[in-house]
């Protein structure tokens, strides 16, 4: 199914190799940011949803180099609500 979708829509996709963290730079960076709040091996069932929402808001409003020092939430809003972007159905 994924092969059909990618070829019919001309989409390139890539899979990182197991234990090759350098192939997942953005993901590893975010993991590091999350680790500032939660230690590795933390039991997330003991953390209330309000605390997770607070940390989520902090991370989504933190400027990132990969976005030209804009925040992820701002970049997402620009992409989703930009009237100059046309969608094909």
Backbone as CSV, one residue per row, in Angstrom:
resi,resn,N_x,N_y,N_z,CA_x,CA_y,CA_z,C_x,C_y,C_z
1,UNK,0.827,-1.189,0.000,0.000,0.000,0.000,0.870,1.251,0.000
2,UNK,1.899,1.320,0.881,2.727,2.525,0.937,3.519,2.698,-0.354
3,UNK,3.941,1.599,-0.981,4.673,1.705,-2.245,3.757,2.264,-3.321
4,UNK,2.529,1.775,-3.401,1.583,2.297,-4.376,1.337,3.779,-4.158
5,UNK,1.083,4.157,-2.916,0.799,5.562,-2.611,1.983,6.439,-2.990
6,UNK,3.184,6.037,-2.624,4.355,6.879,-2.881,4.633,6.995,-4.377
7,UNK,4.437,5.944,-5.130,4.697,6.031,-6.574,3.576,6.759,-7.298
8,UNK,2.351,6.581,-6.867,1.240,7.254,-7.543,1.179,8.732,-7.226
9,UNK,1.771,9.149,-6.105,1.761,10.553,-5.711,3.148,11.187,-5.798
10,UNK,4.105,10.448,-6.312,5.479,10.940,-6.494,6.069,11.472,-5.187
11,UNK,5.995,10.665,-4.160,6.501,11.043,-2.847,7.712,10.177,-2.513
12,UNK,8.807,10.836,-2.143,9.968,10.112,-1.655,9.810,9.890,-0.159
13,UNK,10.214,8.736,0.310,10.191,8.470,1.739,11.455,7.715,2.108
14,UNK,11.855,7.890,3.337,13.097,7.304,3.802,12.878,6.694,5.179
15,UNK,13.588,5.614,5.446,13.545,4.989,6.753,14.931,5.061,7.364
16,UNK,15.013,5.487,8.597,16.294,5.509,9.298,16.628,4.088,9.731
17,UNK,17.902,3.793,9.752,18.348,2.479,10.196,18.292,2.394,11.724
18,UNK,18.016,1.224,12.246,18.000,1.077,13.706,19.357,1.446,14.310
19,UNK,19.334,2.142,15.415,20.528,2.551,16.159,21.421,3.521,15.389
20,UNK,20.874,4.223,14.412,21.596,5.261,13.672,20.938,6.605,13.981
21,UNK,21.150,7.089,15.199,20.469,8.303,15.646,20.826,9.512,14.791
22,UNK,21.994,9.525,14.167,22.391,10.656,13.319,21.541,10.766,12.066
23,UNK,20.777,9.750,11.738,19.876,9.803,10.592,18.528,10.434,10.974
24,UNK,18.340,10.692,12.252,17.087,11.255,12.743,17.375,12.511,13.558
25,UNK,18.055,13.457,12.976,18.518,14.633,13.699,17.424,15.398,14.409
26,UNK,16.357,15.750,13.701,15.290,16.543,14.309,14.610,15.761,15.432
27,UNK,14.406,14.484,15.220,13.777,13.644,16.236,14.652,13.548,17.479
28,UNK,15.933,13.341,17.288,16.844,13.230,18.427,16.960,14.553,19.166
29,UNK,16.908,15.662,18.431,16.953,16.973,19.062,15.732,17.152,19.965
30,UNK,14.558,16.808,19.458,13.339,16.934,20.258,13.389,16.007,21.466
31,UNK,13.919,14.803,21.287,14.057,13.898,22.434,14.929,14.535,23.513
32,UNK,15.997,15.210,23.096,16.863,15.885,24.055,16.141,17.002,24.794
33,UNK,15.298,17.746,24.063,14.528,18.811,24.707,13.530,18.237,25.712
34,UNK,12.908,17.140,25.354,11.952,16.489,26.260,12.668,15.968,27.502
35,UNK,13.891,15.468,27.330,14.666,14.939,28.457,15.035,16.026,29.469
36,UNK,14.938,17.297,29.084,15.165,18.362,30.056,14.065,18.364,31.119
37,UNK,12.911,17.803,30.770,11.777,17.782,31.684,11.530,16.397,32.283
38,UNK,11.811,15.365,31.518,11.569,13.993,31.965,12.828,13.164,31.766
39,UNK,13.255,12.507,32.804,14.421,11.639,32.686,14.100,10.429,31.829
40,UNK,15.128,9.853,31.247,14.956,8.636,30.467,14.415,7.546,31.401
41,UNK,13.432,6.815,30.931,12.814,5.768,31.738,11.694,6.269,32.627
42,UNK,11.308,7.540,32.463,10.216,8.082,33.280,8.923,7.328,33.009
43,UNK,8.131,7.177,34.054,6.827,6.534,33.929,5.796,7.616,33.593
44,UNK,5.381,7.655,32.335,4.466,8.703,31.890,3.056,8.516,32.429
45,UNK,2.753,7.359,32.962,1.423,7.177,33.552,1.296,7.941,34.870
46,UNK,2.424,8.298,35.471,2.379,9.035,36.735,2.407,10.549,36.534
47,UNK,2.492,11.001,35.282,2.541,12.432,34.977,1.149,12.858,34.522
48,UNK,0.605,13.910,35.142,-0.747,14.312,34.781,-0.763,15.061,33.438
49,UNK,-1.911,15.076,32.825,-2.055,15.666,31.489,-1.763,17.156,31.487
50,UNK,-2.077,17.843,32.572,-1.820,19.277,32.663,-0.320,19.554,32.560
51,UNK,0.493,18.765,33.248,1.955,18.942,33.202,2.480,18.693,31.783
52,UNK,1.970,17.685,31.125,2.391,17.391,29.748,1.997,18.536,28.826
53,UNK,0.797,19.084,28.992,0.347,20.225,28.175,1.249,21.444,28.389
54,UNK,1.662,21.695,29.637,2.557,22.823,29.920,3.884,22.676,29.189
55,UNK,4.451,21.482,29.249,5.736,21.233,28.587,5.568,21.273,27.074
56,UNK,4.476,20.740,26.582,4.181,20.795,25.149,4.126,22.246,24.671
57,UNK,3.472,23.110,25.424,3.375,24.524,25.052,4.755,25.180,25.061
58,UNK,5.571,24.871,26.068,6.925,25.427,26.124,7.745,25.005,24.903
59,UNK,7.678,23.729,24.547,8.468,23.228,23.416,7.957,23.767,22.084
60,UNK,6.649,23.880,21.929,6.089,24.381,20.676,6.285,25.880,20.492
61,UNK,6.590,26.577,21.569,6.826,28.020,21.482,8.302,28.384,21.639
62,UNK,9.167,27.389,21.568,10.610,27.595,21.658,11.183,27.731,20.248
63,UNK,11.881,28.829,19.956,12.448,29.014,18.608,13.431,27.896,18.262
64,UNK,13.435,27.511,16.981,14.325,26.439,16.517,15.150,26.916,15.345
65,UNK,16.402,26.538,15.360,17.320,26.903,14.281,16.806,26.391,12.934
66,UNK,16.276,25.161,12.916,15.829,24.557,11.658,14.677,25.322,11.012
67,UNK,13.981,26.158,11.799,12.887,26.970,11.267,13.276,28.438,11.161
68,UNK,14.566,28.710,11.049,15.018,30.089,10.945,14.734,30.860,12.229
69,UNK,14.827,30.170,13.356,14.591,30.732,14.690,13.152,31.191,14.894
70,UNK,12.248,30.615,14.122,10.811,30.775,14.376,10.374,29.624,15.275
71,UNK,9.207,29.742,15.863,8.695,28.670,16.715,7.950,27.637,15.871
72,UNK,7.952,26.377,16.303,7.220,25.350,15.560,5.738,25.684,15.387
73,UNK,5.126,26.266,16.397,3.696,26.577,16.319,3.438,27.648,15.266
74,UNK,4.337,28.632,15.161,4.201,29.681,14.156,4.377,29.105,12.752
75,UNK,5.368,28.258,12.579,5.609,27.643,11.270,4.416,26.783,10.865
76,UNK,3.891,26.008,11.802,2.728,25.170,11.495,1.534,26.031,11.096
77,UNK,1.290,27.104,11.831,0.174,27.985,11.494,0.353,28.630,10.128
78,UNK,1.575,29.005,9.793,1.837,29.597,8.474,1.554,28.593,7.364
79,UNK,1.926,27.341,7.585,1.692,26.315,6.567,0.219,25.943,6.452
80,UNK,-0.458,25.844,7.578,-1.859,25.408,7.551,-2.826,26.504,7.132
81,UNK,-2.527,27.740,7.486,-3.489,28.806,7.265,-3.005,29.869,6.296
82,UNK,-2.064,29.516,5.437,-1.541,30.440,4.432,-2.485,30.458,3.240
83,UNK,-3.119,31.594,2.935,-4.072,31.648,1.813,-3.391,31.494,0.449
84,UNK,-2.052,31.588,0.390,-1.349,31.459,-0.868,-1.081,30.009,-1.243
85,UNK,-1.315,29.104,-0.309,-1.076,27.674,-0.555,-2.354,27.047,-1.132
86,UNK,-2.206,26.397,-2.245,-3.357,25.762,-2.879,-3.319,24.264,-2.640
87,UNK,-4.459,23.696,-2.350,-4.558,22.261,-2.163,-5.293,21.654,-3.356
88,UNK,-4.795,20.520,-3.811,-5.421,19.843,-4.943,-6.200,18.671,-4.398
89,UNK,-7.446,18.562,-4.783,-8.254,17.434,-4.312,-8.569,16.513,-5.463
